[in-house]
Amino acid sequence: MKKCIIYGLIICLCLQVLQAQEKKPFNLELYFNRTLTDNDRVKIKDNIFQYSQQIHAKPKNATLYINRGVQYAYLGLYPDAISDYNKAIKIDSTLAAAYYNRGIAKARFAYTKGSCQDVKKSAILGLAQGKELYNKKCGLFKKELGELP
């Protein structure tokens, strides 16, 4: 008898979990950015829309791609952010902020050789934060990538 009650409770709990999942699908933005309010998300998405409109009007403006990439990163959409940083670098390869932000986005989960290369490049281009971050986080790759000049 006790087993039947326990099994019944387990089945009820499973059904409630399934119903809750059906009502609210998994949202990647919510998973990565739990500190953002709904209002913050709306503002960031509006910023992305505005930057997209400006990019459409001025597709050779690298700064617009960097700014939109930052907005994507706020939402945790790092592949989109990296894509925008790549476009900015393709337009102007001397923008330290593009390399720095791309390095940060690549390093979201761990500092890898690729992220450290970007951070180092930002430091070489004169970004003080790049130098500081490279010295703090990229110790494993300094032998391979070299010291900063």
N, C-alpha and C positions, 0 to 999 in steps of 0.2 A: 504494500500500500504506500509506504513512504517513497519507494522508488518511483511509483507512478506520479506522485505529487512533484517530486524533484524533476522528473523528465518533463512534466507539464509546465513547470516554471521555466525551465531551460528553453523549451519551445516558444513560450510566450515572449521571453526576453529576445530570442533570435528574431522573432517576427517584428518586435518593436524596433530593433536595430535596422532591419531591412526597410521598414516603413519610413524611418527617419532618413535613411540614405536616399530613398526615392524622392522625398520632399526637397532635399537640399543636396544637389550633386557636388562632387569634389571640386573645389575651386583652388587652383594652384596658387593664385595670388594670396588667398587667405592663409594657405598653409605656410608660405614663406614670410609673410608680413603680418603677423598677428598684432603688432603694435599700431598699425594704421587703422584709423577709424573709417567708417563708410564714407564720411565726408572727405577725408584725405584721399581715398581712392577715386572719388568722383573728380576732385580737383586735379589729381595726377593724370587721370584719363583725359580730362579736358586739355591739360597742358600738352599731352601727346598729340591730341587732335590738332591743336593750334600749331605745334611744331611741324606736323605733317603737312598742313596747309601751306606753311611758309616754305617748307622744303619743296613742295610742288611748284611754288612760284620761283624759288631760287635754288635749284638743285645742286649748284656748285658751291654753296655756302657750308663749309665744313663745321662751323660752330653750331649751326642748327642741328646737325646730326649728333654732335656731342651732347647738346642739351636734351634732345629727345632720348638719347641713350641713357642719360642720367635718370630720366623719368621712368624708362623701362626698368632700370635697376632698382628704383624705389619700390616697384611692384614685384620684384623678384623675377622678372622676365629677362634673365641674364643672356640667353642666346640672342634675343632681340637687341639688347643693349650692345653686345659684342658686335653684332652685325652693323649697327649704326656707327660704332667706333671705327670699325674696319672701313666703312665708307668715308668717314672723315679723314682717316689716314691716307686713303687713296687720293683724296682731293688735295690734301696738304700734309705731307709727311713730316713737317716741322712742328706740329702741334703737340706739345708735351702733355697737355691735358687729355688728349685722345689716347695716348699710350698709357698714361697713368690710370685712367678710368677703365681701359680695356684690361690692364693688369689686375686691377681690383676685381673686376667682374669675373675674370678667369680664376682668380684666387678665392672665390666665394666659399669654397669648401676646403681648399688647401693651396698653399703656395707651391706651384709647379715651376719647372724650368721656363715654360712659355710665359707664365704670369710674371716671373722675375725678369725675363728679357724685356718685357714691356715696361716694367717699373724702372729698370736700369736705363732704358732708352729715354724715358721721361726725365730722369735725373741728368743724363748727358745733355738733354735739350734745355736744362736749366731749372727744372722744377724742384724746389727745395724739399717738398713732401716726398718726391720720388727718391731722392737721396736718402732721406731718413727711413723710409719704408724699406728700401733695398738693404740698408745696413741692418735693420731689425729683423726682417722676415726671410731674407734670401741667403742666409749663411750656408745652407747646403749646396748652393749652386755657385758660390763665389769662386771656387777653384776652377770650375768649368767656364763660367761667364766672365770672370775677371773682376778686379776691383774697379771702383769708380775713379775716373781721372781727377 
